[in-house]
Amino acid sequence: MGRALTALWIGLLVVSGCNGSKADELFETAQFEERQNNRDHARQLYEEIVKDHPNSAAARKAADRLAQITKGD
């Protein structure tokens, strides 16, 4: 019984830790691509975040970065 509860608890932690983090992961990757001067790929990732995760905090940040990248071109 104790092992089953422990396994359930770990499973819940893993699932809850993954919830909603895809946009954040994409944003971190886009930032990395910018630092590597891969602006085209960064732009694609930011656009994907805005399109696929429009209500996320990452989408708001991605929209800001897209505007800044566009100004810089």
N, C-alpha and C positions, 0 to 999 in steps of 0.2 A: 504494500500500500504506500509506504513512504517513497519508494523509488518511482512509483507511478505519479505521485504528486510532484515530485522533483522534476520528472520528465515533462509533465504538463506545464509547470511553472517556467522551465527553460524554453519550452516551445512558445509559450505566450510572450515571453520577453523577446524572442527572436522575431516573431510576427509583428509585435508592436514596434520594435525598433526599425522594421522595414517600411512601416506604413508612412506614406507621404515623403519618403526620402529620395525617391527617384529624381524629382526636380532638383533637389539640393545636390545630388551626385552629379547630375548633368551640369549644374551651374559651376561646381568646383572644377569639372573637366574643362568647361569653356574658359574659365579663368586661367587654368594651366595652359591651354592652347594659346591664349592671348600672350602670356608670359613668354611662350616659345615663338612668338611672332607668327603664329598660324591663325591669322585673323579670319580667313575664310571659313575654317573649320569652327572657330569660336562663334562666328556669326551664325552658322548653321545650327550649332547647339543652342544658342540663345533663342533663335527662332523656334526651335523644337520645344523648348521650355514654355515659351509664351503660347504656342499653339496647343500643346498637349496638357499643360498644367496652368490654365489661365487664372485660377483663383489662388494660386500659391504665392507666398512671399518671394520665392525664387523667380517667378514670372515677372513680378514688379521690378526686381533687380535686373533681370535679363533685359527687360524693355529699356531700362536706363542705360545699360551697357550697349545695347544696339544703337541707341541714339548717339552715344558718345563715339562709338566706332564709326558710324556714318559721318559724323562731323569731321573726324580725323582723316577720312579718305579724300 
